[in-house]
Amino acid sequence: MKFFARILACAVALLLAGCATNPGPGAPTSAAECGPEVERLNAQLAAEIAERQRIARAATRREEALRRQLNAMKSIERGILEREDRARTETR
């Protein structure tokens, strides 16, 4: 949600800068005049995308680590239950 708010803010900034509107008094008359603003917004968007990708990769790594821990704990539990079953059958 926050990501889309930033994109909307970038679009509004372009509109206010006159880069996405019809030329009027004081507005850029060509796409080339909007270049620096578009490049700045492009760099900002690329940085935000890279940060989101980094966060997603970290979350995936954490999820996998938790999955491994859960599997290890299940294995330990199975071992304990098997030992208890053997102990019960040996005492009969």
C-alpha positions as CSV (number, residue, x, y, z in Angstrom):
1,M,0.0,0.0,0.0
2,K,2.8,2.4,0.9
3,F,4.5,1.5,-2.3
4,F,1.5,2.6,-4.4
5,A,1.3,5.8,-2.4
6,R,4.8,6.6,-3.3
7,I,4.2,5.9,-7.0
8,L,1.1,8.2,-6.8
9,A,3.2,10.9,-5.2
10,C,5.7,10.6,-8.0
11,A,3.0,10.9,-10.6
12,V,1.6,14.0,-8.9
13,A,5.1,15.5,-8.8
14,L,5.4,15.0,-12.5
15,L,2.0,16.6,-13.1
16,L,2.9,19.5,-10.9
17,A,6.2,19.9,-12.6
18,G,4.3,20.2,-15.9
19,C,6.0,17.1,-17.4
20,A,2.8,15.2,-17.9
21,T,0.5,18.0,-18.9
22,N,0.1,20.1,-22.1
23,P,2.6,22.9,-22.3
24,G,1.4,26.1,-20.8
25,P,3.1,29.2,-19.5
26,G,6.3,28.1,-17.7
27,A,5.8,24.4,-18.4
28,P,8.4,22.4,-20.2
29,T,7.9,22.5,-23.9
30,S,9.6,19.1,-24.7
31,A,10.1,15.8,-23.1
32,A,13.8,16.5,-23.0
33,E,13.2,19.3,-20.5
34,C,11.5,16.7,-18.2
35,G,14.6,14.4,-18.3
36,P,16.2,15.3,-15.0
37,E,13.0,15.0,-13.1
38,V,12.1,11.7,-14.8
39,E,15.6,10.4,-14.1
40,R,15.4,11.4,-10.5
41,L,12.0,9.7,-10.1
42,N,13.3,6.7,-12.0
43,A,16.2,6.4,-9.6
44,Q,14.0,6.7,-6.6
45,L,11.6,4.1,-7.9
46,A,14.5,1.7,-8.7
47,A,15.9,2.2,-5.2
48,E,12.5,1.4,-3.6
49,I,12.1,-1.7,-5.8
50,A,15.5,-2.9,-4.9
51,E,14.7,-2.4,-1.2
52,R,11.4,-4.4,-1.5
53,Q,13.3,-7.2,-3.3
54,R,15.9,-7.3,-0.5
55,I,13.2,-7.4,2.1
56,A,11.3,-10.2,0.2
57,R,14.5,-12.3,-0.1
58,A,15.2,-11.8,3.6
59,A,11.7,-12.9,4.5
60,T,12.1,-16.0,2.3
61,R,15.4,-16.9,4.0
62,R,13.8,-16.5,7.4
63,E,10.8,-18.6,6.4
64,E,13.1,-21.4,5.2
65,A,15.1,-21.3,8.4
66,L,11.9,-21.5,10.4
67,R,10.7,-24.4,8.3
68,R,14.0,-26.3,8.9
69,Q,13.8,-25.7,12.6
70,L,10.2,-27.0,12.6
71,N,11.2,-30.1,10.7
72,A,14.1,-30.7,13.1
73,M,11.7,-30.4,16.1
74,K,9.2,-32.8,14.5
75,S,12.1,-35.3,13.9
76,I,13.1,-35.0,17.6
77,E,9.5,-35.5,18.7
78,R,9.2,-38.6,16.5
79,G,12.4,-40.0,18.0
80,I,11.1,-39.4,21.5
81,L,7.7,-41.0,20.7
82,E,9.4,-44.1,19.1
83,R,11.7,-44.5,22.2
84,E,8.7,-44.3,24.5
85,D,6.9,-46.9,22.4
86,R,9.9,-49.2,22.5
87,A,10.2,-48.8,26.2
88,R,6.5,-49.7,26.7
89,T,6.7,-52.8,24.6
90,E,9.9,-53.9,26.3
91,T,8.3,-53.7,29.7
92,R,5.4,-56.0,28.8
